[in-house]
Amino acid sequence: MKNWTRAAPLSFMSLGGWILLVTPALAYWNLLSSVHAFLVPFAYAVFAAGFLLSWRFHSSRAFLALLVLLLAQRGMFFYSPGNAAAQGSGLAAWHVIAVLLPLNFVLLALIEEPGFAAPSLIPLLVLVLVQAVIVSVSNRAGGITKLAGVPGIPGYAEVTFFVVAAALLLRWVLVPKPLEGALFWTLVASFLALRSAATSRGLSGAFNHESALYFMAAALILCVALVETSYRLAYHDELTGLPSRRAFQDALRHLEAPYTIAAVDIDHFKNFNDTHGHDTGDQVLRLVAARLARVGGGGTAYRCGGEEFNILFPGKFAPEVLANLEQLRARIEAASFHLRTVDRRRSPRDPESERRGYSRGRSRTGRKIRQLSKPLRPGPISVTVSIGVAGAQKGHEPDAVLRTADHALYRAKDGGRNRVETASSLDRRRTRAASIA
């Protein structure tokens, strides 16, 4: 759960959950009676927008989810008992749709994003086509007259929905990304669509508008998830889950004095990468980011590149946040960090060549280098940060204050690292001069 931050519980409902909450309200207040003539065209427009967004954002998982939803919706309409074009009772086809729909969603949740490359996408499209053929064949084979569980939905299909919903919810908790949450809420909306269609007329009438509304809500949830994913990619750092440089620059443009900026840098980070490999460096970044995300004093942390972070404290003077920053520095220093894996690049590539005397003729310096390149044993690693702090008053430009915080960070580095350094009087004069210029 590396991206699970303190804001995650607050956004757990997500926009998809709110969309699903509004949908039954529209049906309950009978608002559909005045707009039912526009419901089907609007639903097609939502699906079309979803397909376009899926293609634009290279999300074949969302594209396939929308395709499955559309086929399920049209299949339920075509095989409804009130449709004269349908052959057979339609009940068998409904039951097959009720089972296949959740199974498709759990498949989409488990696979990696294949993109729109033909070798990866074509087999999945063929699988969907085969399912459509199965639904058609099941309808011609005859209907099922005795129903169990929720009226119109067989008991085994109902159980399948609940098991898959639990699996998707767990997946969302472990991988808290917009599309994972959208798959969960879309499955819930699909179940409500099936239930609404089955209970409103007991499968004796035509496909109802309330069910169509739930399918449209499911498609809208996927569309919103695609837009939200694009936003997060632009404004959040994927590795640490913190807001990115773009979000930091936007926040700077809306700041009003007083405020304080803290520049944070991981000490000796290059050594982590050179000694233990980039995988370990990523672990260090996530460790530090998790502590920065919980900084007190009303601060918000941003990753602005590499091992560099910035923290904004709106409405705070520098002396007010020094205690919070000192606590942050101490928590990072006290954090227990253990290597998960041994960097394979440090291991000898060919042990047999060592035994055959491959290294004969090498210099003594070369032997020392090979000794240093032996695999390192996993163990605790000490991680520290240096912090530079600068406060802004009325008339100070954010860029000048940020440079002042960087100057304070350099002094913290020169002073031995693992410390919090505030802006000096010289730095403050520079800030005022830059603001006037």
C-alpha positions, 0 to 999 in steps of 0.5 A: 500500500505504498500510495496509501496516504492520510488523504485516502480514507477521506477520498474512499467514496471517490466520485464514482461513489457519489455518482452512484448515490445520486442515481437512485435519487433520480429514479426515486423522485421520478425525474426520469419521466420527463427526460426518458426520451433523451435517456438512451441518446445521452447514454450512448453519448456517455459510452462514446465519450468513455471509448474516446477517453480510453483510447486517448489515455491508452487505457484498454482496461477501461475500454474493455469494461465499457464494451462489456457494459454496453454489450450487457445492457444491449443484451438485456434489452434484446433478450427481455421478454417484452421484446418481440425480436428476441427468440426464446424466453430470454431468462437463460440469456439474462442469467448468463449475463448476470454471471459473465458480467462480474467475472469480466470485471475481476479479470480486468482488475487482475490483468496488467494494463495491456494498452492498445497494442494489437497482440495484447488487445486482440485476444481480450476482444476475442474473449468478449466476442465469444461471450456474446456468442455464448449469451446468444446460444444460451437464449436459443437453448431455452429459459429458466423458470424458477429463480432464486435470491434476488428476483430475476437474478439466480442465487449463484449469480448473486453470490458471484457478484458479491464475491467479485465485489469483495475482491475488487474492494480489496484490490482497491484498498491495496492499489488505491488508484481511480480505475480500481475504485471505478471497477468496484463502483461500476460492478455495484451499478451493474448489479443494481441495473440487473436488479432493477430490470428484474424486479420492476416488472418481474421480467414480464415487461420491457427493459426499464429506464431505471436499469438503463440509468444505472448502466449509464451511471456505470459508464460515467463512473469509468469516464470520471476515473479516466479523467481523474487518472490523468489529473493524478498523473499530472499533479501527483508523483507516481512513486511516492504518492505526493503532489508533484512539481506542477501541483507545487507551482500551482500552489505557489501562484495562489499563496498569500502572505504570511506563509513558510516554505521548507526545502527538504533534501535527503542526505547522501542520496547519491550514495544510496543509489551507487552503493545499493542500486536504484531499487533501494533508492526508490525505497528510501524515497518512499520512506521519506515521502511517507513521513513528509506526508504526515508533517504537522503544522498544516503543511503540505509536502511536494516532491519536486524532483529526485530527492528534493521535496518542498513543504508549504505552510500557508498562513504560518510564520517560520518560527511557528513551524520549526518545532514541526520540522524538527519533529519531522527530521527526528522521525526520519532519522529514527525510522527503521529501514531495512534492505528488501533485496541485495543489489544484483549489480554488486555480485560477481557476474562469473564466479567460474572465471574467478576460479580459473584465474581470470583475474590474473595480471590485474592490479592490486587496485583492481582486487580491492575494487572487486572486494568492494563489489561483493554482495552486501548483506541486508541490514538497517540503513540510516536515512537523514534529511537536511531542511532549509526554512524561509518565511514570507511576509507581505510583498515577498515573491514566492520564487524569491522565498523559495530561493531563500529556503534553498540557501538555508538548505545549503547551509544545513548541508555545509553545517553537517547535514541532518539539521534544520536551518532557517534563513539568515538576515542576508538571505532575507535581504536578498528576498526583499531585493528580489521582490522589489526588482 
